[in-house]
Amino acid sequence: MARIVIAGCGDVGTALGLVLVQAGHTVWGLRRNTSNLPAGLNALKADLTEPSTLTCLPPDLDYMVYTAAAGQYTPERYRATYVDGVANSLQALQTQGQRLNRLILVSSTSVYAQQDGDWLDENAPAEASGFGPESLRAGERLVWASNHSSLVIRFGGIYGPGRSRLIDSVRSGNAKCTPGIYTNRIHRDDCARVIAHLLLLENPAPLYLGVDDEPVFQCDVMSWLAQQLGVAKPVQKPTVGLASERQMRSNKRCSNARLRGSNYHFLYPTYREGYRELLKQGVS
């Protein structure tokens, strides 16, 4: 069985860790505060932005998964998380003479600037401007340039347990949507399983889009949720200023054909299955 570190072991990382532990692997969850790590994950207290704390990496690692989240949408936090943190992790591995079988970086589809609603895949140019996308792409380049076998997963909008803001807004009647805006989603549990799948996949590609089977209009998701909850449909925003709204949301349809082609099978192929399970669990 493999020895695996999950760097920045937050929500997705913890879910991943539990999947890997269940499969028999030895897993360390690296984070600043390890008090909330569940049983089964070995605690590794460190700060990815402080190189001196990364000297505690376990020896003879087989894999590392970098799942850190910025936490705050600021240039400083994004650079610290997706550039400095990645560079510090790679330096720690090099200093300790570790050579991984595979390194995976979790990134985002926000790196794409496309806003016309067309389909895109891993071959599409990723040219979104702004500190967020630029920091993400800088981290990706560091990973691909390392001496480890590396791949990047660009996830769409993640929903799931603890991420009920959309459900709450529809239920309360405060939800508003913009017509004609596509969204791309993936359930948190599928995120974890996708990473675990690609971690051990033979001869993976260097890049995958992590989204479910059905890009869908924002208004359609909200209307479906309203129907399930038995409340009024959300108010549609006026189409005045729609172009700027599309630009802000980077209106696009992401294809998961490469991921599907790797023989990954979704727990929740569309938003319907995923949100139906959340509603069944009484998410509020």
N, C-alpha and C positions, 0 to 999 in steps of 0.2 A: 504494500500500500504506500501511497505517496505522502510526502511531507510538504504542507502547503501553508503559505502565509497570505492572509487577506489584509491588505494594507488599506487603512481607512475603513474599518469594518463597521459600517453603519447599518441601515435598514436592509438594503440589498445584500451587503456583505454578510450580515448575520444570517439571512435566509439561505444564502449560498453555503455558508459554513455548516449549517445544519444538514443540508443536502449531502455535502461531502463527508461529514462525520457518519451519517447514516450509511454511506457507501463503504465505510471502513477506513477512511483516510485520517491522518493526524493533521489537525488544523489549528493554526494560531490566528486569533483576531487581534490585529494591531490597531490601537486607537489611544487617544489621550486619556480617556476615562473608561476603564475596563469593567467597572462595577456592574454594568447591566448586561454583560455578555452572558448568554445562556449556558447551562451545563453542557459539557461536551466540547466546547471551544476553549482552547488554551489561551489565557490572557497574555497579551504582549503590550505592555504600557509604553508608548512612545509617541513622539510628535513628528509627523512627516516633514514639518517645516523647520525642525531643529535637528541638524545632522548628528549632533553629539548623542542624541537619544537612540539613534538607529544602530548603535554598536551591539545591541542585544539581539540581533536577528538570530534565530536558531541555525545551527550548522546543517550542512548537507540538505539544503532545501531542494525540492524538485520543481515547485511551481510557486509563482506569486501572482495574485490578482489584485490590481489596484482599483479600488472602488470608492475612493475618497470623494466627498461632496464638499463644495465650497461653503455651504451654509449661509453665506451672505452674497448678494449680487453686487459686488464691488470689484473694481479692478485689482485691488490689493489681495482680496481673498481668492479670486480666480487665479491670479498668477502664483500665489503661494501654494494653492492646492494642485493645480494642473501643470505647472511648470517646475517650480522649486521642489515641490514634494516628489514629483517623478524623478527629477535629477538627483535629489538626495537619496532616494531609494536605490537608484542605479549605482550611485557612488558607493553606497554601503555594501551592496552586493559585490562590487569590484574590489573594494578594500578587503573584504573577507574571503576573496578568491572563490566566490560561489558562481556556478554556471547553471542556470535553470534549464530544465527541459522545455519550459514555456512560460512566457510572461504575457498576461492579458491586461489591457487597459480598458476601463469602462469610460466611454465618451458619449456624445450626444448628437442627434440629428440636427441640432441647432447650428452645426457648422455649415449647413447648406443654406444658400441665399435664395434658392428657387422659390417663387411666390405666385406662379401662374396655375397651380393645381395639377401640373403634369406629373407623370410617374418619374421617379428617379431610382437608381440602384447604386451599387458601390462604385460604378465607373463614372458617376456624375461628378462634376467639379464641386469642391467644397470651398466656397469663397465668401461666406458671410463675414461682414465686417463687425467691428465692435470688440471690446475686451474679452467678452465671454467666448465666442467662437475662436478668436485668435489665440487665446490661452489654451483652449482645448486642442487645437491643431498643433500648437507648439509642443504640448505633452505627447501627442501622437507621434510626432517626428522623433522625439527623444527615444521613445520605445522602439520604433522601427529601426533606428540607427544603432541600437544597443547590440551587444554581442550575444544576446539571448534570442531564441526562437520566439517571436513576438507577434501578437495580433491585437487588433482594436475592435471593440464592439460599440457601435453608435446606436444607443437606445432612443426610441421615441418617448412620448410622454408616459411616465410610469404611474400606475394607479394600483390600489390594493389596500390591505389593512393599514390603518393609520393615515390614509390619504383620501379622506372622505369629503374634501372641500366641495367638489362638484355636486355630489349627492346632497350635501347640506344646503347648498345654495338653491338647488332645484326644489327641495322639500320646503324651504322657507319662503319661496316665491321671489327671491332676490336675483335669480339667475337671468342673465341677458346673453343673447348670442348674436353673432354676426352672420348673415346669410352668405353662403358660397365659400366658407372657409373650411378647408380640409384639416383634419387632425389625425395624428398617428399615435397609437397607443400600444402598451404592452403591460400585462399584469406583473406585479412585483415577483410573484412566484415563478412565472415564466422567465423573468430576468435571471433569477437564480439558477434555474434549470438550463437555460441557454448557456450561461457561463460554464457550468459544470460539464455540459455536453461538449463545448468547444475546447475546454481545458485538456481533454483526453482524446480528442478527435485526431485521427491519423491524417497527416498532410493537410492542415486547414489552410484556408486563404488568409491573407494578412488583414482583411477587413470584412466585417459583417454588419448589416443593418439589423437591429433588434426591434422589430415591430410585429404586430399580429397580422392576420390575414386581410384585414379590412380597414383601410383608410376611410374615414367617414366625416361627413359634414358635422361641424360643431353643433349646429342646431338640431340635427337628427339624433345625436347622442342625448342631448338635453331633453328633447321631446319624448324619446323612448323612456328615459328615466322618470319623467313626469307621469307618463302612462303607468309605469310600474308602481309608482308611489301614490297614484290616484290624486294628483294635484294638477293645477293649471300648467299649460305649456309655458316655457320661458318667453319673455318679451324679446322680439327681434329688434336689434338696433337699426336705426335708419341707415340706408345705403350711402348717405352722405359721408364722405371721408373713408369709404371702404378701402380705397387703394392703400392708405396709410395703415389701416388695420391689417390688411394682408401682408404688408411689408413687415409689420411688427411680429406677426405670427408665422412668417415664412411659409405661406400656403403651399403645400406640396403633398404628394402621395408617394410614400416610401414602399419599395418592394422588398419582401422577405424571401424572394425566390432562392437566393444563394443559401440562406439559412435553412429553408425547407429542403433544398437539394442536398444538404449535409445529413439528412435523415432525422432532423429534429421534429418532434411531435408536440404541439402546443397543448397545455392544460386548458387554456382559454383562447380559442382561435380568433374570437372577435370580442368586442366590448360587451356584447349581450351576455355571453357566458360568464365573463369576469364580473360584471356589475351585478348580475343575477345572484351569483354566489355571495357577493358582499351584502346584498340586501337580505339574503337568506340568513346570513350571520348576524343580522341586526346592526349593521354599521350605522353609526349616528354621529 
